[in-house]
Amino acid sequence: MKRVLTIQDISCLGKCSSTVALPIISAMGVETVILPTALLSAHTGFKGNTFLDLSEELLPIAEHWKRENVHFDAVYTGYLGTEAEIETVKQIIHMFREDGTLVLVDPVMADHGKLYRGFSDSYVEENASLCAEANFIVPNLTESCLLTGMPYREDGGEDYLRELLAGLGKLCGGTAAITGIGLSAGHTGVVAETKENGRQEFFSCQSARIPLSYHGTGDIFASVTVGALMRGFPPKEALQTAVDYVSRTISVTAEDPARTGKNEKFGVNFEETLPELVRKVNAAGSRSGM
Ligand code: PXL
């Protein structure tokens, strides 16, 4: 069985970061080790959240694992709080990276053209240097613009997206996928560029766009991508699986009558759709990396 290390916070309430990565990647048949960077009562979409910084714990925990000769097939990083923390995460990647280790970075910092609360321009620089350590990155459109210095345009067209991908490709060898991109009406998904064995391929993965925006779907997307890659799916199929799963889960969530009174910050009903995902991944069993 493959083993993934995921480095991100624990937001107790709100179904994002470690509280979606752990159940989803585990259910996909991949051992998941969490390294919590901070403990929050709820993610920052909830006003007045508590925050306990755990960054001083990260290296001692990683050093313990090193003494135990632990091996990781992938390191997946999500929301990180500070520049200092990103520096520590880079050190941990260096500690565990071997030939063939998947290093997937979701440079969580911005959306809808704006940086999230508490992040500055120097955080963007630091996040770009983290992406340089990765061989798979999944920024959204805003993050892609910040990482490449390109202007933010919601309807930029294919040439614009290809230019963005070329910029991201300079940052990270491997695969760059820009999330939240719909290429036609009623669709959303990713556009991506992958460099494998010196060959460059541009592709997109699309699914039905449900015009609702729930918290944590980016983390669910990245988690499914990591799980599928670990189970032997090639990049394009892993990304399509994640795009389809998020679309289906948003639609199931929107139809849930028991959600009355709960808004989008409570996240999606991924628990309801997880069995379908597990069946799909297991049906592709012949190439499973188990
Ligand atoms: O879902 C991304 C995320 C993760 N963790 C925390 C967050 C956010 C986004 O706002 O606040 C603490």
Residues whose N, C-alpha, C, O or C-beta is under 5 A from the ligand:
A	BS01	PXL	D9 S11 C16 S17 H43 T44 G45 Y79 G216 D219
